[in-house]
Amino acid sequence: MISEGKLSSLQLTGCLYACQRHQIILANGSRAGYFIGDAAGVGKGRQISGIILDNYSRGRTKHIWFSISTDLIVDARRDLSDIGCHLKVIEGAQQLDRETKVFGLPKDFRDGIVFSTYATLVSSVQRGSFVAGKQSRLQQLVSWCGGADFEGCLIFDECHKAKNFDPRKEQNSSKVALAVTTLQRLLPKARVVYCSATGVSDVKNMAFMERLGLWGQGAAFKNFEKFYDTIQSKGLGGHDLILS
């Protein structure tokens, strides 16, 4: 892959940093996450695909990839195929519904990459499926990947969709922000990747990025509020510090 130039040096650097970051376990016991904030044109999809390929080569065969539109599954499949990652890409939790039989999922759908939208994440499982009628999509995905022991990739592409998270009063957060945060907490060993060109345009929008390890147990700041107040008080210098 490297000799054939399927990933540029910038893309490969992002993959390497993410995989290195995922080797770190934070003080609260969860695995550290990584943020990709490259601008349009750098190839964030290729970097995501490279990260998944590295994990697949190490025996991790289940991954979840969130994005803003179902149409983007075409781009995801292209990026994965172009670098030689031929894992099955499952068209969201809806396809899991369609393929679920009386005795569960067939073998072909027990591994792969579930490509889902954030809108689907906050919806309920369709009635009439073989999955429990009251089960949420979030619960369905947690069940598919194996629960708290899941160590695959948890990709939040265009993660700014989860920006409206209020850690002081979580019930006031948007449905997407609350679902994204809950999913991270339910899968503490998951290899989280946040991906957005505008994810840190405003520091207050970073509250859901708990896996960065910038606040909380073992970090320099007790909670997100302390982190936010400190960075804001430093002006542009504080924002530059985050980017570095």
N, C-alpha and C positions, 0 to 999 in steps of 0.2 A: 504494500500500500504506500509506504513512504518512498520507495525507489521509483514507483510509477507516478508520483506526484499527485495522488488522489486527494491529498489534503495539503493546503498551502502551509508555509512555515507558521503563519499567524494562527491558522486553524489548529494545527498540531500543537502549538504552544498552549492554546486554550484547553485542549483535551488533556494534555499532560498535567496542567495545573489542577484541573478538576479531579483527576484520578488521584493525585497526590493529596489533595484536600480531603478526599473521601477516606483516606487512611486514618484520619484524626477522629478520636472520640471525645466529645465535649464533656465538661465536668458533670453535666446532668445525665450522662449516659447515652445521649443521642449522637448520631454520626454528623460530623460537620458537613455543611453544604457549600456550594460554590455558585458565584454569580457571574454570568456572561452578559456584559453590557455593551458589546460592540455595536457600532452603528450599522445601518443597512448596507448591504453589499459585501461585508466581510465573510458572511457565510455561517450564521449561527446554527442553521439546520445541519450543516456538515459537521460542525463541532459536536452537536448533540448526537449525531449518528456515530461519530468517532468514539464518544464516551460509551455509548451503548455497545458498540462493537468490542471495545476493550473488555467490558464486563461479560459479554457473551463468550468471549474466548477464555474467560476464567470460570466458566460454568454457571453463570447467572443467566437464566433463560427467561425470566419474567421481568417486564418493565412496563411503566405507565408513562404516557406522554400526553400532556394537556396542552391545548392550544385554543384559539378563539373561534375557529371555523372548521366544520367537517371537510370543507373543500381542501384544506391544507394537508389532508392525508396523502394527496397525490404528490405534493412536494416532499413530504416525509419519506414516502416509499422511494422516490427518486434518489434522494440523498443517501438513504441506506443502501440501495442497490448500487449506486455509483462507487461506493467505497468497499463493496463486497460483503455487506452485512445482509444476509438473506433470511433473517428472522421473519416469521409471519406477523404482519401488521393487522390487528383485529379492529374492525370499524366500530369502536366504541362499545359501551355496555349494551347497546341495542343488539349488536350481533351476538353477544354472549347470551342474550335472551333467546334469540332465534335458534341458537345452536344447542341450548340446554334441553336435554331430553329427560325422561323419567329417571334414568340412572346417572344423571349429571352431564357434564361437558364431555364431548368426544376428545380423544387424545390430541388432535390437531389444534385444539383451542385451550389446552391446559398450559401452554407456554407461548411466548411471543411478546408482542408489544401492543398493549391496548391504547389506541389513539382516541382520545376523548376531548370533548369541549368542556369549558367551565360551566356552560349552561346545563349540560347533561349531568355534571357532578352534583348539582343542587336539586335535581329532579328526583321523583320517585320511580321505582321500578314499575313498568307497565303492568296493569292488571291482566290476568289471564296467562302470565308467564309461569314457568315452573318454579321461579324464585318466589320466596315469601312475599305476599302482596304488600306488606307494610315496610319491607326492607328498602332503604334508601340506596341510591346509586353509590354513595360513598361506602356504605356497608358492603355492597355487592363487590366493589373493587378491592376492598380490604380482604374479603373472603377469597376472591380469585387469586390474589398474590400470596396468600398464606398467612396473613396476620402479622403480628409484631416481629416475627423472625425474618420477614422479607428484607433482603439485602440488595435487591435490584435497583435500577434507576427510577427516580421519581422526578420527571421533567415538567417544569412549569414554564412553558414557552409563552411569550407575551404576558409575563407574570404581573404586569401592572394592572391586569384585570382584578387582582386581589388586593388592591392598594387600600381599600376602605376598611381597615381593621383597627378597632379601638381596644387596646389591651387593658384599659382601665374598666371599661364596660363592654365586654365582648358581645353581649346580647345586642348592642347597638351597631355592631359591624354589619357589613353587607353579607348576603348569603354566600357569595363566592369567597370572600375573604375568610369567613368563619369556616367554610368547608375546607379550604386549602390549609388553614392552620390546624384544624382538627385532624386532617389526613396525615400531616407531618407528625403529629403527636402520637397517632395510632401506629405509625410505622417508624419507630425510632432508629432502626438500622438501615433504612432506605438511603440510597445515594441521591441526595436532593441536588437538583440544578435549577437555579432561577435564571431566566433568560429574557432580557428586554432591553431595547435601546433607550427606553425612558424610565427605567425602573427606579432610579434614584434622582429623578429630576426635582423631587421634593422629599426631604428627609422623612417627613411624617408618613410617607407612603411605604416606608420600609418595615413597618411594624410586623408584618406577617413573615418576614424573612428571619425567623427565629434560628435557623440552622447556621447562619453566618457566624454565630458565636461572639457577636459584638456587645451583647448585653446578657445579663442573667448570671447564673451560678458559674463562678470561676472566671468571669470576664471583668473588665475594668469598670463596667457600669452595672449597677444592681438590677435595673430594669430598663425598658425601652424609654420611659419618660426621662430618666436621668441621661440616657444616651442622647435623646433628642434635644433636651435643654442645653446640654454641653456643646453639641455640634452647632446649634443655632446661635449660641452666644459667641462662637468663634468666627461667625460670618463666612466669607468665601474660603478662608483658611481651613475652617472645619470641614467644609464640603470637599476640599482638595485632599484632606486627610483620609476621608472615606474612600475616595477614588484610588488613592495610593495603596 
